[in-house]
Amino acid sequence: MQDLVFATNNSHKLEEIRRIVGEGFNILSLKDINCNDEIPETADNLEGNALMKARYVKEHYGYDCFADDTGLMVDALDGAPGVYSARYAGPGHDSEANMRLLLKNLEGVVDRNARFETVIALILNGETVIFRGQVEGEILLEPQGVDGFGYDPVFKPSVSPVSFACMSQDEKNAISHRGAATGLLIRYLESHLL
């Protein structure tokens, strides 16, 4: 089985990606390769952050690698929180605080259209490839459901009557931004490695 590093220590993302990828590849985390560095994410867009993380692992640890960055873009907030989604309420990556701030900033707002976007940057055999996935939806008035992570309880995809947090992992992966981007990544890997 082919080893491939996913440049994350986010256990939720790691579990989601491993589930989507299935048996074809052995997905290693940063912890698995003894990378405890605070990898910079200082770009002003998702693609830049994903590239920064993948290049860091390749340059400092030598592994072929992929990295992602995901953002929630809310129309009424001019695309915010966007690239700052994980740190919307501050540097602590506090999902509850991020959701509370988002709902506060949308109080009284009628247009609640939003989209999630994931960008994956892959470095493999000296090549760099970018994959994108997106899902349209809306921000709910209050959290709904207990599963998922991040903004899942307040994001309802337009193709569903319920939020991501009300879905099983497989249901979410079938329609999610990360599922779409990872599907493109897997097809690329299968055509180039298997």
N, C-alpha and C positions, 0 to 999 in steps of 0.2 A: 504494500500500500504506500502511495506517495505521501511524504510529509510536506506540509505547507504551513507556514506560520501566519496566523491571523494576529495583526498588531493590536491586541487589546488585552486588558485585564478585566474588562466588564463581563462578569460571569453570565449575565442575561444575554448579552449579544453573542457570547461564545456558545452558549447552549442553543440559541436560535440558529446560528450559522451551522453548527455541527448537525443539527436536526435536518436542516434544509439540504446540506451536502450529502448526508447519508454515508454509505460504506465506502465510497470510492477513494476518499482521501483521509489521511490522518491529520486533522486540524490541530496545530499546536498553538498555545497562547504565549504571550510574552513571559509569563511565569514559567512555562515549560522550558523555555530557552534561557532561563535565569536572567532575563532582562527586567530589572527593577527600576530602570531609569524613568524619569518624568519626561516623556517625549513631547517636544513642543507642538502645539496646535495653534499657531499664531497667524495663519493665513486668513484672508478676509472672505474666503468662500470654501464650500465643502470640498471641492476637488483639490484645492491647495492643501487643506489639512490632511486629506487622505494620502496625497502624494508625500507630504512631509513625513508622516508616520512610516509609510512603506520604505521610503528611501533611508530613513534613520536606521531601521532594522537591517536593511541590506548592507549599509555602509559600516555599521558598528558591530554587527553579529554575523554577517555573511550569508544569511538565509534568504532564499526566495520567499516572497512575502506578499500578503495583501492587507490593506487597511481600508477602513471605511470612515466616513463622516456622514452624519445624518442631521437634517434640520427640519424643523416644523416652520412653515411659512404661512402666516396669517394675513389675508388680504387687508383687513381693516387696520392692521398694525404695520402697513407698508413692508410686509415680508418678515417682520420680526416674529419670533426670536431668531429664526434663521440659523446662521452659523454659530450663534451663541446659545442655542437651545439647551445644551447641557448645563450652561452656567448662567441662565437667564436671571435667576434670583441671587446670583453671587458665585464665587469660585468653588463652592463646596459640592457642586454636582448634586444638589438636593432636589429630587424629583417632586416631592410634596410642595416645597417652597416654590419651585418653578411653576407648577400647576396653579397654585394659589395666586401667584403674581399674574399669570396669564388670564385667569378668570376675572381678577380685579380689573385688569386693563381692558377687558371686554365688557365690563358692566354697562348695560344699557345699549350695547351695540347690536344692531339687527343683522348686519352682514357678518356672518361667522364662517365664511368660506376659508378653507385652509388646505394645505397639502403637505404631505411628508415627502422628503426626497432623501435617498441614500446614494452616495457616490462611493464606489469601490475602486481603489487603485491597486493594480497587480503588477509586481515586478517578478518576471519569470524568464530565465535564460537570457538575461540582458535586455529583454523587451519590457516596456511599460505600457499597460493597457488600462483604459478607464471604462467602467460600467456604471450605468445609472438606472435607478428605479424610482418611480413616483406613484403616489396614490392621492387622489382628490377626496376631500371630505369636508367636515365642518367641526367646529368646536362646540361641544355641548354646554348647556347652562351650568351643569354640575357633573362631578365624576359619576361614572356608571361602570360597575363591574370591579372585580378584585384581581384579575389576572393581568399578565403583561407587565410593562415597566415604563418608566418615563411618562410621557403624556398619554399613554394608551387609554386611561380612564376617561379622558375628556375629548378624544378624537374619534369621531364616527365616520368611517369611510362611506362615500356616497353609494357604494354597491351593497351596503349592509344596513339593517335596521338598528344595529347595536354598536357600541364602541369596541375598539380592539380589546379592551380589558374584559369584555364579556365572551370572548372567543377562546376556543382551545388553541394551543400553539399551532397545530396543523391548519386550522381554519384561518388564523391570522397570516401564517406564512404563505398561504395560497393566494392572498390578495395584497399583501403588504409591499411597501417600497423596498424593504430589505430583501424580501422574498424575490421580487422582480430582478433587482440588481444581482443577487446571488445566483439566480437562475442563469443569467447571462454569463456570469463568471464560471459556473459549472460547465456550461456548454463549451466555453472557450478552453477550459482545462481538459475536458474530455477529448476535444479535437487535437490538442497539442501534447497531451501526456499519456493518455491511455491507449 
